Amino acid sequence: MVGFEAGRRREMIGSLRGSVLERHPEGSVLIEVAGVGYSVTVIPRTLAELEPTSPVFLFIYHHIREDAQTLFGFLTRDEKSTFQTLIGTHGVGPSLAMAILGTLAPSALFEVVASGDLAALTLVPGVGKKTAERLLIELKNRLSLPLLHDSQTGHSGRSSVVSDVREALLGLGYTEGEIREVLRELPAQESAETLLRDALQMLGVRRAG
C-alpha cells in the first residue's frame, strides 16, 4: 500500500520557503530556495495563488518510491495531514489524493465523510459510486470521527454530544479556543453530526475571514 510504504521512510524535505520561479498549468510550480529550484506538485487552488516572483512557504510531503521522488506542496498543515491520511487509505494513491483535495478542502471533506454525502464525493474526477462508498467507510474509520456516538450507542445529552464533537475538532487541528467559542454559539439541542457540520462551517468561515 502506497501510504504504508511511504510511511516507512522518513521525509527528507518537510517544507520549502523561497520564491516562485515558474508555474505550470498541469499542476506544478518551480520554487527557488537558496539558489536551488524544486519542482512541486500542487492542487489547482494553490497553483492559482502562486504568482511568479512572489514569496512562498509550502508544507511538503516528500513521496519516495523505488523509481521516483515527488514533492507535493500544501499551503496549510491541514491540507498536508489530510493528504497523508488519504494516501494511507487502501486504494488511494497520491494522484487520487490530490484530486480529492483539489475538489474538497479538508473541512469540506470532513463534512462529507461525517454526513455520508456520497454525491459530493463522486464529484471528484475518477471517483465513481462504488469507490465513493468504499472511501466513505474507510475514511470514517481513519479520521476517527466520533459522530456515530448518539443515543443509539448509549450516549445522550448535550454534554456527551459536545464532548464527541470537541474531540473530533481537536483531531482536525482546531485549537481549544476556537472550539470553545464556536460551541458556545451553536444551538443547545443538536445531534453530534449536525453540531459537527455546523461547527466546521463556522470555523471555516472564521479562518477564511
Summary of the structure (lengths in Angstrom):
residues: 209
radius of gyration: 18.6
end to end distance: 38.4
largest distance: 59.5
contacts: 608
relative contact order: 0.10
helix: 52%
strand: 18%
